[in-house]
């Protein structure tokens, strides 16, 4: 599934209503309800300059992508009937970035509940910290 979504995402087409398919469009289709709710809560607080806690696109782990960007699924670990984890590697420019996807099953579909990259923290945890601290204190704490 992830490789198919990844390929579709990179095609950057529009949907049937003409909306540009960007990171947040794909999040709306392939991320869990709890991830989308937390992401939306954080977006409401974005600093005036538009900076938020996540400054890259988690679909290709960068702010831009190369012509040969791709991904491969290394492993999938089914934890229960409704939870799983997948390890993927995203190749972008000269970087090979390992990402752990936390998955949940909602309404019969497996959805991404969190992205954890090589920096060791989950995006959901970072969004929670941003919401708890607010933009000013969040950025002060990261200096």
N, C-alpha and C positions, 0 to 999 in steps of 0.2 A: 504494500500500500504506500509506504513512505516514498519509495523510489518513483512511483507513478505520480504522486502528489508533487514531488520535487520537480519532475520533468514538466508537468503542467504549469507549475509556478514559474519556471524559467521561461516559458513561452510568453508570459505576460500578456495574455489576450484579454478581451473584455467578456463579461458575461452576457446573457441574453437581454439584459436591460441596459447594456452599454457601460456598466461600471468597470473601471480598471481593476484588474486582479492584482492586488498588492499583498504585502505581508498580512495585513489585518483582514483582508477578504478571505485569504486562505485560513487564517486563524478561525474565522467565523464558521468555516466548513469542517475543519479537521481538528479543532481543539475542544476540550471538554467545557462544559458549562461553568465549572468553578474556575478554570483558567481564564476564560473569556470575561467572567464577572470581575475577577481581580485585575486583569489587564485594563478593563474599562474604568474601574475605580481609580487606578493609578493615572490613567490618561486625563481624568478630570482635574488632577492636581499638577499636571505638567507645568513646569516653570514658564514664565512669560516668553523666554527665548525658545520654547519648544523642547527643551532638554528633559528627558526622563531617565529612569534608571537603566534602561536597556538601549544602548546606542548603536546597535547593529541589527541586521536582519537575521533572525534565528533560522530561517529556512536555508540560508547558505553561509551563515556564521561570518558575516562581514558587512561592510557598508557599500560594497560594490562586488561584482562577481566577474570572473574571467570567462572567456569563451569556452573553456573546457571544464567548467564547474560541473561536478557530479557527486553522487553519493552512493554508498553501498551499505547494506545492512550486514553487520557482522554477526549479530546473534539476537535471538528473541527468547526471553525467559517468561513463561506464563506463571504468575504467582498464584492466581486464583481464577475463578470463573469470570471475575470482573476487573482484574488488575494484571498488568504485565509490564515488562521493561524491554526496551530494544536498544542495542548499541549500534550506532551508525557512524560512519566516517564520511565527512564532507571534504572533498578536494576542491579548493578555491585558490586560484593563482598557484603559488608554490606551497600552500599550507594544506596539511592533512589534519583536520580537526575532529577529534572523537567527541561524540555527543551521546548522552544517555537520554532516551525518551521514556518518560513514565506514561503509561497508557491506562485508560479506564474504558470499560464497556458501558456505553449509555445508549439506551433504546436499540440494543442489538448491534451497535457499531463500535468498533475500537477507535478511540479518539486520543489525541495527545493531551496529557494532563500537565506536563512540565517538560522543559528542556534544561538539561544540565550539561554545560560545556566543560572544557579542560580547566577552567578557573576554579571549579569545585563548588560553586553555589548554584542553586536552582533559580530559574527566572521567577517562579512563584514566590520564593523566599525573598528575592530582591524586590519584587513588587510589594510584598507585605511590609518590608522595612521602609520602603519609600512612602507608602500610605501612612504608616505609623509615625514616621518622623516628619513628613512634609518635605517639599523640595529644598528649602533653605538648609535645614538641619541635615538632610540626607547628603547633600553635596559637601557640606562642611565636614561631615564624618568621613567622607571618602578622600579628603585632602591629605 
